[in-house]
Amino acid sequence: MKLVFIFSIDEGKQDQLYALLHKVGAAVFSESKVKGIYTDLSETPAFFSQKNITTDSKLDIVAVTDEQANQILDAITTLNQSKAEFPIHAYTVDVEKMA
């Protein structure tokens, strides 16, 4: 079993994300609003410059089988290739025990 952590912003991909989770059989998952922070900014000084940019983001956590986790990551990779702006980021973590 794996936990899949999916970080995204709603830029036209949410319906596709929900559809792919449904397709792999992830019928239940948790979703939370989070603040995304981007710090990879130019070092060029600018008037009123910031050291980072924040945006409203979303975190989905899904508990699935190893195969389902691989399917989710593959589908997200494909989705990001077709819509490269504002990519979805996904990570898997092994679950040792559950109750």
C-alpha positions as CSV (number, residue, x, y, z in Angstrom):
1,M,0.0,0.0,0.0
2,K,1.1,3.5,-0.7
3,L,0.1,7.1,0.1
4,V,0.2,9.4,-2.9
5,F,0.6,13.1,-2.1
6,I,-0.6,15.3,-4.9
7,F,0.1,19.1,-4.9
8,S,-1.6,21.3,-7.5
9,I,-3.3,24.6,-8.2
10,D,-6.6,24.8,-10.0
11,E,-5.6,25.8,-13.5
12,G,-7.9,23.6,-15.5
13,K,-6.6,20.2,-14.4
14,Q,-8.7,19.5,-11.4
15,D,-11.5,17.7,-13.3
16,Q,-8.9,15.6,-15.1
17,L,-7.2,14.8,-11.8
18,Y,-10.5,13.7,-10.3
19,A,-11.2,11.6,-13.4
20,L,-7.9,9.8,-13.2
21,L,-8.3,9.0,-9.5
22,H,-11.7,7.6,-10.3
23,K,-10.3,5.6,-13.2
24,V,-7.7,3.8,-11.1
25,G,-10.2,3.0,-8.4
26,A,-9.3,5.6,-5.8
27,A,-12.9,6.2,-4.7
28,V,-12.0,8.0,-1.4
29,F,-9.3,10.6,-0.8
30,S,-8.6,13.6,1.3
31,E,-8.2,17.1,0.0
32,S,-7.0,20.3,1.8
33,K,-6.2,23.8,0.8
34,V,-2.6,24.9,1.3
35,K,-0.4,27.8,0.5
36,G,2.0,27.2,-2.3
37,I,5.3,29.1,-2.1
38,Y,7.6,29.6,-5.1
39,T,11.1,30.8,-4.3
40,D,13.0,30.3,-7.5
41,L,13.0,33.9,-8.5
42,S,15.6,36.0,-10.4
43,E,18.3,37.6,-8.3
44,T,17.8,40.9,-10.3
45,P,16.7,43.6,-7.9
46,A,13.4,45.2,-8.6
47,F,11.3,47.9,-7.1
48,F,8.9,46.3,-4.5
49,S,10.6,43.0,-5.2
50,Q,9.6,39.9,-3.1
51,K,11.8,37.0,-2.2
52,N,9.0,34.6,-3.0
53,I,5.6,34.3,-4.6
54,T,2.6,32.6,-2.9
55,T,-0.5,31.1,-4.4
56,D,-3.5,29.1,-3.2
57,S,-2.8,25.4,-3.7
58,K,-4.3,22.1,-3.0
59,L,-3.1,18.9,-1.4
60,D,-4.7,15.6,-2.1
61,I,-3.8,12.4,-0.2
62,V,-4.8,9.1,-1.6
63,A,-4.3,5.6,0.0
64,V,-4.0,3.0,-2.9
65,T,-2.2,-0.1,-3.9
66,D,1.3,0.0,-5.4
67,E,-0.1,-0.6,-8.9
68,Q,-2.7,2.2,-8.5
69,A,0.0,4.5,-7.2
70,N,2.1,3.8,-10.4
71,Q,-0.9,4.4,-12.6
72,I,-1.6,7.7,-10.9
73,L,2.0,8.9,-11.3
74,D,2.1,7.8,-15.0
75,A,-1.2,9.6,-15.7
76,I,0.0,12.8,-14.0
77,T,3.2,12.7,-16.0
78,T,1.1,12.4,-19.2
79,L,-1.2,15.2,-18.0
80,N,1.7,17.5,-17.3
81,Q,3.2,16.9,-20.7
82,S,0.0,17.9,-22.4
83,K,-0.6,20.9,-20.2
84,A,2.9,22.0,-19.1
85,E,2.0,25.2,-17.3
86,F,1.4,24.8,-13.6
87,P,2.3,21.1,-13.4
88,I,0.8,18.8,-10.8
89,H,3.4,17.3,-8.4
90,A,2.9,13.8,-7.0
91,Y,4.9,11.7,-4.6
92,T,4.5,8.2,-3.1
93,V,5.3,7.0,0.4
94,D,5.2,3.3,1.4
95,V,2.8,2.4,4.2
96,E,4.3,0.0,6.6
97,K,1.3,-0.6,8.8
98,M,-2.3,0.5,9.0
99,A,-5.2,0.0,11.3
